[in-house]
Amino acid sequence: MPRIDLLSLTSHLELALSCAPSSTIAALRDSDALKRRLAAVDLAEFLAERLGANLTTVRRAEEMPLPLGVGTAAM
């Protein structure tokens, strides 16, 4: 996996956040862990596209399990 320097990653992340729909930003702060995860996936897909990575599409709910210990409580 190629590495990216911190400054470049910061710039790409800043752009992803500034271009994200307000619903995605709101979902990042939602108390539902699944909504937060899906919003993070949306941003990650945008970043991966922008950085030129080839991603396979996954069925989100079935193939993106939550980390152990993460329920629907706010983090």
N, C-alpha and C positions, 0 to 999 in steps of 0.2 A: 504494500500500500504506500503510495507516495505521501510524503510529508508536506505540510504547508506551514509557513512561518506564522507566528502569532499575529503580526501586523496585518497580513493578508487575510487570515481567518477572521480577525476582528472586523475588517472592512466588509467582508462578505456577510458576516452575521448581522452587522449594523444595517446593511442594505436589505437583508431578508426581513428583519424586524420592521424596518420603515416601510417596506412594500406590502407587508402582510395585511390582510383585511382585518378590520377591527374585531370581527368575530373570532379570528384566530388568536389575537392578543388576549381577548377576554377569556377564551378557552384555556389559555396557559395559566390563568389565575383561578380557574373553576375549582370547586371543591370535589368534583367527580374526577377520579384518577384516570379513567378511560378518556374523558374529554381532554384532559391535559396531555395524555400520551398521544392522542390523535393530532392535536395541535402541534406538538413537537415533531411528529412525523411529517406533517405538512411543511414545516420550516426546514427539516432535514432534507426532504426531497428537493426543495427549492435550492438549498445550498449545494447538494450533490450535483444537480443540473448545472448550476452556475460554475462549479469547480470542475465540471467535465467528467464526473464519475458515471459509470454505467450501472444503473440499479435495476434489479428485477422488481416488478410490481408484486406486492403482497396483498392478500386479503387482510385488511387491517385487524378487524376484531378477532379473527381466528388465528392469525399467524403473528400477531404482535402482543404476546402476553405481557401482563404487568409484572414488574419485578416482584420477587418474593417479599411479602410483608406489606405490599401496597394495596390498600383497599380503596374505598371511596372517600375516606376522610381527607381533609386538606392536609397538605404537606407543610 
